Amino acid sequence: MHYVTRLDKEKYRCVSQDIVTDEVIITDERIRHIMERHPDDYERFSAYLDRIIAEPDYILEDRHPATALVLKQIEENGERFRLALRLVTGSDNPDYKNSVITFLKIREKEWNRLIKNKKMLYKAE
């Protein structure tokens, strides 16, 4: 288990009103998943994880409960990212932490499709 960052619980209340902790982690299993399915993305872009979570451009509804689909464009390099973040709520094991489920770089076409087809919960001003 690796610590990633702390999240702004108020910002993420659009996903669930019952967020228990602000700690965000990523497990070794999830890192392996990302590395297997999205080669090079983790190594090249994992330094952006805390920024994606802290400064999302969009938070979209995910099909899984208490899960946020977070979109962020990093201005310096123009890259766009999608991150699935599972939030811990009062009905979860109290030892759990908010967790990065997956993370990948996406193309503009996928970015636009997600914004168009998913329910928008938050948009940066």
N, C-alpha and C positions, 0 to 999 in steps of 0.2 A: 504494500500500500504506500502510495506516494502523495504527499501533501501538494496541492495545486495552488489554492488561494482561499480567500474568504469571499463569499458573495454578499451582495446587498439584498438582504431578505425582503426589504420593501419593494425593490424593483421586481423581484421574482414572485411576489404575492399574486401577480396576474395568473400564475400557473396554479398555485395553491395558497390558501390563506393560512395553512397550518404547517409552515416550514419550521422544523425543530432546531436546526443548527445552521451556522453560516460556513462551516468548514467544507471544502471541496477536495476530494481525493481522486486518484486514479489507481486502479489495481494493476498488478503485473499481468493478470489475465487479459484485461482490457487493452493494455499496451501491446501485448502479443497479437490480439485481435486486430488492432489498428495496423500494426506492422505487416500482418499477413494480407489483409484486404486492401490496404492503401499504401503500397510500398513507398518508402522514403518520406511520406507525409509526417510521420511522428518525429523522425530524426530532424527533418528540415524545419518544421513549424511548431513543435511542442513548446517552444519558448513563448508563443503567443497565447497559450491556453488561459493564463490568468487574465490577460487583456480581453480576450473574447468574452469571458464570463463577466468581467467587471464593466465592460463598455459595449454591450451588444448593440448592433444596429436594429435587429429584430429579435423578438421572442415569439415563436409560433407554437401553436398547439400540436402536441404529438399524439399519436394514437394510444400510447401507454399512459396510464394515470400518473400524475405527479412527475411528469417528464416534460422538459422544455426542449424545443428545437431552437437552438441559438445560432443566429447568422451574424457574421462580422466580416466587413471588408477592412483589410489593413492598408491604410493609405500609402505608406512608404513604398510598397511593392505592388499594390493593386490586386493582391490575391484575395479571394473570397473563401470563407470557411463556414462549414456546418458542424455543429457540435450538439450531441444529444446529452442532456444533463438530467440525471435522475435525482429528484429532490426528496429528502427524508421528511416524512410527515408524522404526526402523532400516532398513526396506526402502524408505523414501522417499528422494528426493533430499535430501542433507544441507543444501542451501540453503533448503529449505522451512521454513515456520513453521506452527504451529497456526493454524487459520483459521476465522473465523465464516463459515458457509455461508449461513445464513439466520436471520432473527430476526423475530418478530412477536408481537403481543399476541393472546391467545386468550381465549375465553369459558370459564366454569366447566365447561360441558358437555364441551368439547374437552379441558380439563385432566383431568377425571374419566375420560374415555374413554381417554386416553393412559396414565394410571396403571393403569387396569384391564387394558388390552390389550397393553401393552409390557412386556418383561422389565425389572424394576427392578434396577439395578446399585448404586445408592446412594440413601440417604434421609437427609436432615438429621435430627439428633437434637433 
